[in-house]
Amino acid sequence: MSPPSDSAREDLELYRRQEFSDPERADLLALSHEAILSMVEHREMEACPCPPHWDQHRGAFTTIYIHGRLRGCVGYPLPLLPLRRTIIETARGAAFEDRRFSPVNAEESRQLEVSLSILSALKSVSFEEVQIGVHGLLISQAGHRGLLLPQVPVEHGWDRITFLEQTCRKAGLPADAWRSGATIETFTAEVFADKDRHS
């Protein structure tokens, strides 16, 4: 087995480093809950702490659960907005705009468990550089695009090839499109959730 490339070592270091402190993680989770509750209750959002680096443009995904069951997931893979705004919009998107589910109601809004994935910048790679448990994948070709977060292959026990194939399927592409010209991009994610604070 060949040694990891410099790029792979950098990604592993980034993955292992905790960018957001525990109090910041708690504040970001509180922000996501407040974004949802304020919509359900038809009121303005309460003020939340906002350190300066939350003004940096970042991609992020918000996933919500009720009693351990998926209730919605929406994200921005590209850094289109400041992190604070990204968290607000993806939280509301997960609660009210995920077409797989009906919008969250007032009773459910108080039971939600939130998981946040704050993304690094995208990086074009060869398929050999994809690392299970470290990288999320974005595969695109001919106007089709599919994304899976780093935790997905770990949760399902997939190897690298299966991860690539499943991301292609998510894009609506043939499972082997990653072998035939599709663009493969990776990112790392700092993932934290309500359940981490209670464990």
C-alpha positions in Angstrom: 0.0 0.0 0.0 1.4 3.4 -1.0 1.9 6.0 1.7 -0.8 8.7 2.0 -0.3 11.8 -0.2 0.4 15.2 1.3 -3.2 16.1 0.4 -4.5 13.1 2.2 -2.4 13.8 5.3 -3.7 17.4 5.4 -7.3 16.2 5.2 -6.8 13.8 8.0 -5.2 16.5 10.2 -8.2 18.8 9.4 -10.6 16.0 10.2 -9.0 15.4 13.6 -8.9 19.0 14.6 -11.9 20.5 16.5 -12.4 23.9 14.9 -15.4 24.8 17.1 -15.1 24.9 20.9 -17.7 23.0 23.0 -19.5 26.3 24.0 -19.5 27.3 20.3 -21.0 23.9 19.4 -23.7 24.4 22.0 -24.4 27.9 20.7 -24.7 26.7 17.0 -27.1 23.9 18.1 -29.1 26.4 20.0 -29.2 28.7 17.0 -30.6 25.9 14.8 -33.3 25.1 17.4 -34.2 28.8 17.7 -34.4 29.1 13.9 -37.0 26.4 13.8 -39.0 27.4 16.9 -39.2 31.0 15.7 -40.8 29.9 12.5 -43.3 27.6 14.2 -44.2 30.3 16.7 -44.4 33.1 14.0 -42.0 35.4 15.9 -38.7 37.1 15.5 -35.6 35.1 16.4 -34.1 35.7 19.8 -30.5 37.0 19.8 -27.8 34.3 19.9 -24.0 34.7 20.5 -22.2 35.2 17.2 -18.3 35.1 17.3 -16.6 37.0 14.4 -15.6 33.8 12.6 -19.3 32.9 12.2 -19.3 35.6 9.6 -17.1 33.4 7.4 -18.8 31.8 4.4 -19.2 28.1 5.0 -21.1 25.1 3.7 -23.1 23.1 6.2 -25.8 20.5 6.6 -28.5 20.4 9.3 -30.1 17.0 10.1 -33.0 16.7 12.4 -34.3 13.6 14.2 -37.3 12.7 16.4 -36.7 9.8 18.8 -33.7 8.7 16.7 -35.6 8.7 13.4 -34.6 11.0 10.5 -37.1 13.9 10.2 -35.3 16.1 7.7 -31.9 17.1 6.2 -31.0 20.1 4.1 -27.6 21.6 3.4 -25.5 23.9 1.3 -22.3 22.1 0.1 -20.8 25.3 -1.2 -19.9 28.3 1.1 -22.6 30.6 -0.2 -23.5 32.4 3.0 -21.9 33.4 6.4 -22.0 30.4 8.8 -24.7 31.9 11.0 -27.1 32.4 8.1 -26.2 29.0 6.7 -27.2 27.3 10.0 -30.5 29.3 10.2 -31.5 28.5 6.6 -30.5 24.8 6.6 -32.2 24.2 10.0 -35.4 25.8 8.6 -35.0 23.9 5.4 -34.6 20.5 7.2 -37.7 21.3 9.3 -40.0 22.7 6.6 -38.7 22.1 3.1 -37.4 18.5 2.9 -39.8 17.0 0.4 -39.5 13.5 1.9 -41.3 14.7 5.0 -44.3 16.9 6.0 -43.3 20.2 7.7 -42.5 20.0 11.4 -45.4 21.0 13.6 -45.4 22.9 16.9 -45.4 19.7 19.0 -42.6 18.1 17.0 -40.5 21.3 17.1 -39.9 20.8 20.9 -38.8 17.2 20.4 -36.2 17.6 17.7 -32.7 16.5 18.0 -30.2 18.3 15.7 -27.0 17.2 14.1 -24.8 19.8 12.4 -22.1 19.1 9.8 -19.8 22.1 9.1 -18.0 21.6 5.8 -14.5 22.4 4.6 -13.8 23.7 1.1 -14.3 21.2 -1.7 -11.2 19.6 -3.3 -11.0 17.7 -6.6 -9.4 14.3 -6.1 -8.8 11.0 -7.8 -10.9 8.1 -6.5 -7.8 6.5 -4.8 -7.6 9.5 -2.5 -11.1 9.1 -1.0 -10.8 8.1 2.7 -13.8 6.4 4.4 -14.6 8.2 7.7 -12.7 11.3 6.7 -14.2 12.5 3.4 -17.6 13.4 2.2 -18.2 13.1 -1.5 -19.6 15.4 -4.2 -19.8 13.7 -7.6 -21.0 15.7 -10.7 -21.4 15.1 -14.4 -23.6 16.6 -17.1 -25.6 18.8 -14.8 -26.2 16.0 -12.3 -24.8 16.3 -8.8 -24.9 14.0 -5.7 -23.5 14.5 -2.2 -23.1 12.2 0.8 -21.6 13.3 4.1 -18.5 11.6 5.6 -20.6 9.8 8.3 -22.8 8.0 5.7 -20.4 5.3 4.6 -19.4 4.6 8.2 -23.0 4.2 9.3 -23.7 1.8 6.4 -20.4 -0.1 6.5 -19.5 0.8 2.9 -16.1 0.5 1.4 -14.6 3.2 -0.9 -16.1 1.7 -4.1 -19.6 1.4 -2.6 -19.3 5.0 -1.4 -18.5 6.2 -4.8 -21.2 4.2 -6.4 -23.9 5.3 -3.9 -22.9 9.0 -4.4 -23.3 8.5 -8.2 -26.7 7.0 -7.6 -27.6 10.0 -5.4 -26.7 12.2 -8.4 -29.0 10.2 -10.7 -26.0 8.9 -12.6 -24.9 5.3 -13.4 -23.2 3.7 -10.5 -19.9 3.5 -12.4 -19.9 7.2 -13.5 -17.0 7.9 -11.2 -14.9 5.7 -13.6 -16.1 7.5 -16.7 -15.5 11.2 -16.5 -17.5 12.3 -13.5 -15.9 14.9 -11.3 -15.0 13.7 -7.8 -14.7 16.2 -5.0 -14.2 15.6 -1.4 -14.6 17.6 1.8 -14.2 17.1 5.5 -16.9 17.9 8.1 -16.9 18.7 11.7 -20.0 16.9 13.0 -21.7 17.5 16.4 -25.2 16.9 17.7 -27.5 17.4 20.7 -26.9 13.8 21.7 -23.2 14.5 22.1 -24.0 17.0 24.8 -26.2 14.6 26.7 -24.0 11.5 26.5 
